[in-house]
Amino acid sequence: SVSKWVARALEVIDRSGLDYRLGPMGTCIEGEWDEVMAVVKRCWKALGRDCPRITFSIKADWRRGAKGRLDGKVRAVLKRTRRRLKT
């Protein structure tokens, strides 16, 4: 029921150049705080044009110097399970 707005937000996120992963219940974006918050703001503006309601939740995980954690965290779990899982 909200896929048209999710798609619009994903267009903004994709154009940002930041690494991201779309999931069934949300989207993870990787980048520095100011970069990510700027993308969130652009999504807000893009949706606010005609979306009757906007809801979002932000969960942050910051680690100095860390990059590539969207894939790295998944690889670490897969290594421990020693088998292929759905990702």
All heavy atoms as an XYZ file, in Angstrom:
700
protein
N       0.807     -1.212      0.000
C       0.000      0.000      0.000
C       0.844      1.268      0.000
O       0.362      2.326     -0.332
C      -0.953      0.003      1.195
O      -0.233      0.038      2.409
N       2.103      1.160      0.389
C       2.962      2.351      0.419
C       4.116      2.244     -0.582
O       5.020      3.080     -0.566
C       3.524      2.615      1.839
C       2.404      2.902      2.811
C       4.374      1.459      2.316
N       4.066      1.250     -1.446
C       5.201      1.002     -2.334
C       5.534      2.177     -3.248
O       6.701      2.389     -3.569
C       4.972     -0.261     -3.164
O       3.853     -0.124     -3.998
N       4.529      2.962     -3.649
C       4.860      4.090     -4.540
C       5.705      5.117     -3.809
O       6.591      5.737     -4.402
C       3.607      4.694     -5.161
C       2.875      5.718     -4.364
C       1.717      6.288     -5.188
C       1.105      7.490     -4.556
N       0.003      8.045     -5.317
N       5.480      5.300     -2.511
C       6.277      6.261     -1.751
C       7.640      5.680     -1.385
O       8.638      6.378     -1.391
C       5.511      6.750     -0.528
C       4.365      7.622     -0.924
C       4.445      8.865     -1.508
C       2.981      7.334     -0.820
N       3.193      9.353     -1.765
C       2.251      8.430     -1.339
C       2.269      6.247     -0.326
C       0.882      8.476     -1.380
C       0.890      6.293     -0.368
C       0.211      7.398     -0.902
N       7.660      4.390     -1.102
C       8.949      3.742     -0.837
C       9.826      3.843     -2.080
O      11.015      4.172     -1.995
C       8.753      2.268     -0.414
C      10.088      1.542     -0.342
C       8.026      2.186      0.931
N       9.244      3.597     -3.232
C       9.993      3.695     -4.487
C      10.536      5.107     -4.695
O      11.687      5.278     -5.134
C       9.103      3.290     -5.664
N       9.740      6.106     -4.362
C      10.196      7.497     -4.511
C      11.375      7.776     -3.578
O      12.360      8.390     -3.973
C       9.061      8.470     -4.228
C       9.460      9.912     -4.540
C       8.381     10.909     -4.193
N       7.140     10.626     -4.906
C       5.980     11.187     -4.606
N       5.891     12.043     -3.600
N       4.899     10.905     -5.290
N      11.270      7.326     -2.343
C      12.371      7.518     -1.391
C      13.619      6.769     -1.864
O      14.737      7.288     -1.756
C      11.954      7.050     -0.002
N      13.439      5.569     -2.410
C      14.581      4.798     -2.903
C      15.270      5.486     -4.065
O      16.495      5.376     -4.217
C      14.145      3.388     -3.297
C      14.430      2.303     -2.276
C      15.899      2.043     -2.095
C      13.771      2.532     -0.953
N      14.524      6.188     -4.888
C      15.145      6.961     -5.975
C      16.088      8.017     -5.392
O      17.198      8.210     -5.881
C      14.080      7.620     -6.846
C      13.331      6.664     -7.737
C      14.230      6.011     -8.779
O      15.168      6.663     -9.284
O      13.995      4.822     -9.065
N      15.641      8.694     -4.347
C      16.475      9.710     -3.684
C      17.714      9.050     -3.084
O      18.839      9.537     -3.252
C      15.670     10.449     -2.586
C      16.570     11.357     -1.762
C      14.514     11.226     -3.195
N      17.501      7.954     -2.383
C      18.617      7.248     -1.738
C      19.604      6.745     -2.778
O      20.823      6.921     -2.638
C      18.082      6.095     -0.864
C      17.271      6.650      0.303
C      19.230      5.226     -0.363
C      16.428      5.612      1.037
N      19.113      6.145     -3.850
C      19.983      5.608     -4.888
C      20.821      6.704     -5.539
O      22.017      6.523     -5.779
C      19.145      4.866     -5.932
C      20.005      4.102     -6.912
O      20.783      3.239     -6.474
O      19.901      4.376     -8.126
N      20.203      7.840     -5.814
C      20.925      8.956     -6.432
C      21.957      9.580     -5.496
O      22.863     10.271     -5.955
C      19.946     10.022     -6.913
C      19.213      9.653     -8.191
C      18.482     10.834     -8.818
N      17.580     11.492     -7.895
C      16.285     11.236     -7.757
N      15.725     10.318     -8.490
N      15.554     11.909     -6.899
N      21.848      9.321     -4.194
C      22.779      9.929     -3.239
C      24.200      9.397     -3.385
O      25.155     10.062     -2.984
C      22.302      9.670     -1.805
O      22.574      8.324     -1.408
N      24.336      8.190     -3.925
C      25.660      7.594     -4.045
C      26.089      6.828     -2.796
O      27.121      6.168     -2.804
N      25.305      6.906     -1.723
C      25.628      6.159     -0.510
C      25.264      4.694     -0.692
O      24.357      4.358     -1.452
C      24.870      6.724      0.692
C      25.226      8.140      1.117
C      24.381      8.566      2.313
C      26.708      8.260      1.444
N      25.974      3.828      0.013
C      25.655      2.414     -0.030
C      24.371      2.179      0.752
O      24.156      2.792      1.797
C      26.806      1.605      0.577
C      26.762      0.135      0.190
O      25.979     -0.232     -0.710
O      27.525     -0.634      0.796
N      23.510      1.316      0.251
C      22.244      1.042      0.931
C      21.782     -0.367      0.598
O      22.243     -0.976     -0.364
C      21.167      2.060      0.537
C      20.702      1.936     -0.885
C      19.597      1.159     -1.213
C      21.374      2.578     -1.918
C      19.179      1.029     -2.526
C      20.965      2.448     -3.236
C      19.872      1.672     -3.535
O      19.466      1.533     -4.837
N      20.874     -0.871      1.420
C      20.238     -2.159      1.172
C      18.749     -2.013      1.454
O      18.361     -1.607      2.544
C      20.786     -3.261      2.081
C      22.257     -3.560      1.917
C      22.571     -4.184      0.550
N      23.995     -4.447      0.435
C      24.905     -3.550      0.115
N      24.563     -2.302     -0.138
N      26.179     -3.886      0.020
N      17.940     -2.371      0.484
C      16.495     -2.383      0.650
C      16.102     -3.704      1.280
O      16.558     -4.767      0.843
C      15.815     -2.234     -0.712
C      14.298     -2.459     -0.756
C      13.575     -1.416      0.084
C      13.814     -2.448     -2.191
N      15.291     -3.653      2.309
C      14.786     -4.860      2.951
C      13.267     -4.822      2.969
O      12.650     -3.816      2.611
N      12.637     -5.890      3.403
C      11.181     -5.955      3.393
C      10.519     -5.017      4.396
O       9.354     -4.660      4.221
C      10.876     -7.421      3.727
C      12.067     -7.883      4.483
C      13.230     -7.130      3.906
N      11.234     -4.603      5.419
C      10.650     -3.744      6.458
C      11.437     -2.454      6.651
O      11.268     -1.765      7.655
C      10.577     -4.502      7.786
C       9.698     -5.729      7.741
S       7.976     -5.366      7.362
C       7.485     -4.525      8.844
N      12.314     -2.127      5.715
C      13.078     -0.901      5.838
C      14.290     -0.915      4.928
O      14.562     -1.892      4.233
N      15.006      0.183      4.956
C      16.192      0.354      4.134
C      17.346      0.788      5.016
O      17.191      1.709      5.824
C      15.948      1.410      3.037
O      14.834      0.993      2.246
C      17.160      1.585      2.143
N      18.485      0.135      4.873
C      19.702      0.522      5.594
C      20.536      1.407      4.674
O      20.711      1.088      3.497
C      20.525     -0.699      5.973
S      19.753     -1.775      7.184
N      21.038      2.501      5.222
C      21.907      3.407      4.476
C      23.213      3.512      5.241
O      23.214      3.702      6.451
C      21.286      4.815      4.342
C      19.889      4.745      3.736
C      22.194      5.725      3.517
C      19.144      6.077      3.772
N      24.331      3.425      4.523
C      25.645      3.524      5.161
C      26.337      4.808      4.719
O      26.382      5.113      3.532
C      26.513      2.321      4.791
C      27.848      2.326      5.506
C      28.628      1.051      5.250
O      28.923      0.770      4.072
O      28.911      0.344      6.220
N      26.866      5.544      5.676
C      27.600      6.756      5.365
C      27.854      7.540      6.636
O      27.470      7.128      7.733
N      28.504      8.650      6.481
C      28.747      9.537      7.622
C      27.435     10.202      8.023
O      26.529     10.370      7.215
C      29.807     10.574      7.269
C      31.193      9.977      7.064
C      31.719      9.262      8.290
O      31.549      9.789      9.419
O      32.300      8.171      8.143
N      27.355     10.587      9.292
C      26.127     11.143      9.876
C      25.515     12.234      9.001
O      24.333     12.169      8.656
C      26.418     11.681     11.269
C      25.216     12.271     11.918
C      24.871     13.606     11.966
C      24.165     11.581     12.591
N      23.683     13.768     12.629
C      23.238     12.533     13.030
C      23.935     10.236     12.859
C      22.079     12.191     13.722
C      22.796      9.888     13.570
C      21.880     10.870     13.988
N      26.282     13.251      8.669
C      25.735     14.381      7.897
C      25.260     13.954      6.515
O      24.243     14.448      6.020
C      26.765     15.507      7.783
C      27.006     16.217      9.105
O      26.131     16.146      9.998
O      28.075     16.845      9.252
N      25.969     13.020      5.890
C      25.564     12.528      4.576
C      24.227     11.791      4.671
O      23.330     12.026      3.857
C      26.600     11.546      4.027
C      27.953     12.136      3.738
C      28.953     11.059      3.372
O      28.957      9.976      3.996
O      29.729     11.313      2.428
N      24.119     10.910      5.644
C      22.897     10.125      5.793
C      21.720     11.021      6.154
O      20.636     10.897      5.588
C      23.084      8.994      6.837
C      21.761      8.303      7.133
C      24.123      7.992      6.360
N      21.936     11.956      7.079
C      20.852     12.854      7.484
C      20.406     13.744      6.328
O      19.214     14.055      6.197
C      21.263     13.704      8.685
C      21.406     12.909      9.974
S      19.850     12.184     10.524
C      20.037     10.497     10.038
N      21.328     14.122      5.463
C      20.964     14.924      4.283
C      20.063     14.107      3.350
O      19.102     14.641      2.784
C      22.218     15.389      3.550
N      20.356     12.832      3.206
C      19.522     11.962      2.367
C      18.143     11.788      2.997
O      17.122     11.844      2.299
C      20.206     10.588      2.136
C      19.265      9.625      1.441
C      21.474     10.767      1.327
N      18.105     11.602      4.315
C      16.815     11.481      5.006
C      15.985     12.745      4.778
O      14.788     12.666      4.485
C      17.022     11.217      6.518
C      15.723     11.346      7.275
C      17.644      9.846      6.734
N      16.614     13.893      4.866
C      15.899     15.160      4.654
C      15.375     15.265      3.219
O      14.245     15.692      2.994
C      16.816     16.341      4.967
C      16.120     17.673      4.891
C      17.033     18.802      5.322
C      16.299     20.122      5.324
N      17.165     21.224      5.790
N      16.190     14.850      2.248
C      15.737     14.887      0.854
C      14.567     13.923      0.638
O      13.633     14.235     -0.105
C      16.896     14.582     -0.096
C      17.891     15.731     -0.194
C      18.817     15.631     -1.393
N      19.626     14.440     -1.432
C      20.829     14.297     -0.858
N      21.365     15.304     -0.174
N      21.501     13.161     -0.984
N      14.600     12.768      1.297
C      13.473     11.836      1.206
C      12.221     12.478      1.783
O      11.133     12.384      1.201
C      13.786     10.537      1.956
S      14.997      9.481      1.157
N      12.365     13.104      2.935
C      11.247     13.775      3.602
C      10.608     14.805      2.666
O       9.389     14.850      2.506
C      11.753     14.447      4.864
C      10.703     15.143      5.660
C      10.263     16.423      5.488
C       9.944     14.617      6.734
N       9.282     16.716      6.401
C       9.077     15.621      7.177
C       9.931     13.377      7.370
C       8.193     15.415      8.227
C       9.059     13.195      8.418
C       8.201     14.206      8.836
N      11.445     15.614      2.033
C      10.935     16.641      1.115
C      10.268     16.014     -0.101
O       9.218     16.484     -0.549
C      12.058     17.584      0.687
C      12.480     18.534      1.777
C      13.533     19.493      1.271
C      13.868     20.509      2.348
N      14.810     21.520      1.861
N      10.863     14.963     -0.641
C      10.292     14.309     -1.825
C       8.936     13.692     -1.506
O       8.022     13.736     -2.336
C      11.252     13.241     -2.355
N       8.793     13.133     -0.338
C       7.524     12.516      0.034
C       6.492     13.547      0.472
O       5.294     13.371      0.244
C       7.743     11.505      1.159
C       8.601     10.299      0.790
C       8.875      9.453      2.025
C       7.942      9.482     -0.293
N       6.944     14.610      1.092
C       6.040     15.617      1.635
C       5.215     16.358      0.603
O       4.217     16.991      0.942
N       5.596     16.257     -0.662
C       4.842     16.934     -1.716
C       3.399     16.466     -1.771
O       2.485     17.260     -1.977
C       5.513     16.714     -3.072
C       6.878     17.337     -3.220
C       7.382     17.289     -4.654
N       7.232     15.989     -5.264
C       8.240     15.151     -5.540
N       9.465     15.498     -5.248
N       8.012     13.994     -6.108
N       3.175     15.154     -1.619
C       1.817     14.643     -1.771
C       1.500     13.439     -0.889
O       0.398     12.912     -0.961
C       1.548     14.279     -3.235
C       2.463     13.185     -3.745
O       3.476     12.886     -3.084
O       2.189     12.634     -4.820
N       2.416     13.022     -0.082
C       2.177     11.877      0.794
C       1.362     12.353      2.001
O       1.745     13.312      2.666
C       3.517     11.301      1.250
S       3.373      9.802      2.204
N       0.242     11.697      2.293
C      -0.620     12.159      3.372
C      -0.048     11.921      4.770
O      -0.447     12.569      5.730
C      -1.911     11.364      3.181
C      -1.499     10.144      2.443
C      -0.333     10.549      1.583
N       0.910     11.008      4.876
C       1.490     10.716      6.186
C       2.893     10.152      5.974
O       3.099      9.305      5.114
C       0.627      9.683      6.906
C       1.122      9.324      8.274
C       0.162      8.354      8.913
N       0.562      8.056     10.283
C      -0.082      7.221     11.057
N      -1.154      6.605     10.597
N       0.329      6.990     12.273
N       3.842     10.641      6.750
C       5.214     10.143      6.671
C       5.603      9.640      8.052
O       5.463     10.359      9.039
C       6.191     11.261      6.234
C       5.804     11.804      4.860
C       7.630     10.733      6.212
C       6.572     13.043      4.447
N       6.062      8.424      8.097
C       6.587      7.885      9.348
C       7.949      7.267      9.064
O       8.172      6.712      7.997
C       5.624      6.850      9.968
O       6.179      6.374     11.196
C       5.394      5.675      9.052
N       8.849      7.435      9.992
C      10.156      6.834      9.825
C      10.750      6.558     11.194
O      10.360      7.139     12.195
C      11.090      7.731      8.994
C      11.464      9.016      9.661
C      12.635      9.116     10.395
C      10.651     10.130      9.559
C      12.969     10.302     11.017
C      10.991     11.317     10.172
C      12.156     11.404     10.905
N      11.669      5.627     11.214
C      12.440      5.365     12.432
C      13.894      5.249     12.015
O      14.197      4.746     10.933
C      11.961      4.095     13.132
O      12.104      2.986     12.292
N      14.750      5.732     12.867
C      16.178      5.707     12.564
C      16.882      4.932     13.666
O      16.696      5.204     14.847
C      16.754      7.131     12.456
C      16.110      7.856     11.284
C      18.269      7.080     12.314
C      16.516      9.301     11.152
N      17.679      3.995     13.238
C      18.522      3.228     14.143
C      19.948      3.437     13.645
O      20.237      3.189     12.469
C      18.135      1.750     14.080
C      18.873      0.880     15.035
C      18.307     -0.538     14.929
C      19.017     -1.470     15.868
N      18.460     -2.826     15.759
N      20.805      3.932     14.493
C      22.154      4.282     14.061
C      23.195      3.397     14.727
O      23.043      2.994     15.881
C      22.435      5.745     14.384
N      24.243      3.100     13.989
C      25.383      2.352     14.494
C      26.622      3.013     13.907
O      26.872      2.927     12.709
C      25.276      0.887     14.064
C      26.462      0.046     14.524
O      27.269      0.530     15.354
O      26.584     -1.096     14.059
N      27.354      3.701     14.739
C      28.536      4.415     14.266
C      29.770      3.772     14.849
O      29.797      3.421     16.041
C      28.466      5.884     14.683
C      29.659      6.669     14.221
C      29.847      7.205     12.976
C      30.810      7.008     14.973
N      31.054      7.851     12.907
C      31.669      7.737     14.146
C      31.219      6.752     16.278
C      32.896      8.222     14.558
C      32.449      7.234     16.695
C      33.266      7.970     15.837
N      30.783      3.608     14.040
C      32.049      3.044     14.487
C      33.162      3.765     13.743
O      33.189      3.757     12.513
C      32.067      1.550     14.183
C      33.205      0.828     14.790
C      32.997     -0.662     14.568
N      33.916     -1.404     15.375
C      33.945     -2.707     15.419
N      33.077     -3.398     14.713
N      34.811     -3.330     16.163
N      34.054      4.373     14.485
C      35.123      5.172     13.884
C      35.893      4.375     12.829
O      36.357      3.279     13.086
C      36.093      5.657     14.957
C      37.120      6.646     14.437
C      38.051      7.148     15.516
N      37.346      7.663     16.678
C      36.838      8.892     16.800
N      36.931      9.734     15.789
N      36.232      9.264     17.906
N      35.979      4.952     11.639
C      36.770      4.372     10.562
C      36.166      3.174      9.859
O      36.738      2.668      8.899
N      35.026      2.700     10.323
C      34.427      1.501      9.718
C      33.737      1.847      8.407
O      33.047      2.847      8.306
C      33.443      0.864     10.683
N      33.939      1.009      7.437
C      33.275      1.152      6.142
C      32.888     -0.248      5.666
O      33.460     -1.237      6.089
C      34.203      1.810      5.131
C      34.606      3.222      5.508
C      34.944      4.013      4.270
C      35.432      5.401      4.567
N      34.636      6.190      5.427
N      31.919     -0.328      4.792
C      31.519     -1.610      4.221
C      30.840     -2.539      5.212
O      30.846     -3.748      5.050
N      30.202     -1.974      6.200
C      29.603     -2.795      7.249
C      28.276     -3.423      6.831
O      27.869     -4.416      7.414
C      29.451     -1.977      8.514
C      30.836     -1.616      9.055
C      30.802     -0.948     10.374
N      29.853     -1.585     11.263
C      30.145     -2.071     12.447
N      31.359     -2.034     12.883
N      29.209     -2.590     13.220
N      27.613     -2.873      5.837
C      26.369     -3.493      5.384
C      26.638     -4.918      4.914
O      25.882     -5.834      5.221
C      25.719     -2.685      4.263
C      25.125     -1.341      4.661
C      24.551     -0.631      3.437
C      24.058     -1.509      5.715
N      27.705     -5.101      4.177
C      28.073     -6.442      3.727
C      28.877     -7.179      4.784
O      28.720     -8.378      4.971
C      28.880     -6.371      2.430
C      28.039     -5.940      1.249
O      26.837     -6.262      1.223
O      28.584     -5.275      0.349
N      29.749     -6.468      5.476
C      30.634     -7.101      6.447
C      29.901     -7.770      7.595
O      30.274     -8.870      8.027
N      28.852     -7.132      8.089
C      28.085     -7.724      9.184
C      27.409     -9.018      8.735
O      27.377     -9.996      9.467
C      27.035     -6.734      9.701
C      27.634     -5.594     10.488
C      26.526     -4.683     10.976
C      27.080     -3.607     11.871
N      26.022     -2.878     12.559
N      26.877     -9.022      7.533
C      26.223    -10.220      7.003
C      27.262    -11.320      6.793
O      27.034    -12.481      7.171
C      25.470     -9.905      5.689
C      24.938    -11.165      5.039
C      24.347     -8.907      5.951
N      28.412    -10.979      6.224
C      29.467    -11.981      6.011
C      29.909    -12.618      7.325
O      30.161    -13.825      7.395
C      30.668    -11.356      5.299
C      30.518    -11.275      3.800
C      31.836    -10.987      3.107
N      32.550     -9.866      3.666
C      32.425     -8.600      3.277
N      31.597     -8.303      2.293
N      33.127     -7.641      3.838
N      30.008    -11.807      8.386
C      30.445    -12.333      9.680
C      29.458    -13.381     10.205
O      29.872    -14.415     10.742
C      30.595    -11.190     10.684
N      28.170    -13.138     10.046
C      27.166    -14.106     10.504
C      27.209    -15.359      9.632
O      27.166    -16.486     10.140
C      25.754    -13.485     10.513
C      24.695    -14.534     10.798
C      25.681    -12.351     11.529
N      27.307    -15.180      8.327
C      27.369    -16.331      7.426
C      28.584    -17.196      7.723
O      28.514    -18.428      7.668
C      27.379    -15.871      5.970
C      26.100    -15.200      5.479
C      26.286    -14.686      4.058
C      24.910    -16.132      5.566
N      29.696    -16.578      8.057
C      30.914    -17.320      8.397
C      30.691    -18.179      9.638
O      31.126    -19.324      9.705
C      32.062    -16.341      8.629
C      33.384    -16.991      8.912
C      34.468    -15.945      9.071
C      35.797    -16.587      9.442
N      36.829    -15.580      9.644
N      29.987    -17.635     10.613
C      29.730    -18.388     11.851
C      28.756    -19.545     11.628
O      28.868    -20.584     12.261
C      29.205    -17.466     12.930
C      30.265    -16.557     13.478
C      29.797    -15.939     14.782
N      30.796    -15.057     15.305
C      31.800    -15.441     16.098
N      31.911    -16.695     16.441
N      32.670    -14.558     16.539
N      27.781    -19.353     10.765
C      26.803    -20.422     10.536
C      27.362    -21.519      9.650
O      26.846    -22.634      9.660
C      25.503    -19.886      9.897
O      25.804    -19.339      8.626
C      24.844    -18.855     10.791
N      28.354    -21.163      8.853
C      28.997    -22.112      7.927
C      28.018    -22.742      6.949
O      28.148    -23.900      6.557
C      29.735    -23.189      8.691
C      30.888    -22.657      9.480
C      31.694    -23.780     10.075
N      32.798    -23.199     10.818
C      33.191    -23.646     11.992
N      32.567    -24.661     12.558
N      34.192    -23.085     12.603
N      26.995    -21.962      6.623
C      26.054    -22.426      5.603
C      25.415    -21.216      4.952
O      25.462    -20.107      5.474
C      25.002    -23.359      6.170
C      24.080    -22.734      7.174
C      23.180    -23.817      7.793
N      22.231    -23.249      8.708
C      20.992    -22.880      8.402
N      20.542    -23.035      7.175
N      20.197    -22.376      9.304
N      24.818    -21.444      3.830
C      24.167    -20.376      3.081
C      22.823    -20.046      3.727
O      22.034    -20.932      4.033
C      23.978    -20.813      1.642
C      23.535    -19.732      0.739
C      23.446    -20.254     -0.679
N      23.050    -19.205     -1.557
C      23.879    -18.584     -2.387
N      25.117    -18.957     -2.465
N      23.449    -17.616     -3.146
N      22.572    -18.757      3.941
C      21.304    -18.288      4.485
C      20.680    -17.308      3.494
O      21.363    -16.749      2.636
C      21.540    -17.557      5.824
C      22.173    -18.381      6.939
C      22.531    -17.489      8.106
C      21.227    -19.481      7.383
N      19.396    -17.084      3.630
C      18.722    -16.103      2.784
C      19.116    -14.704      3.231
O      19.011    -14.377      4.411
C      17.206    -16.267      2.871
C      16.701    -17.571      2.307
C      15.203    -17.658      2.434
C      14.702    -18.984      1.927
N      13.249    -19.078      2.029
N      19.560    -13.897      2.313
C      19.895    -12.499      2.620
C      19.252    -11.589      1.616
O      18.822    -12.002      0.570
C      21.424    -12.248      2.626
O      21.948    -12.580      1.336
C      22.102    -13.086      3.687
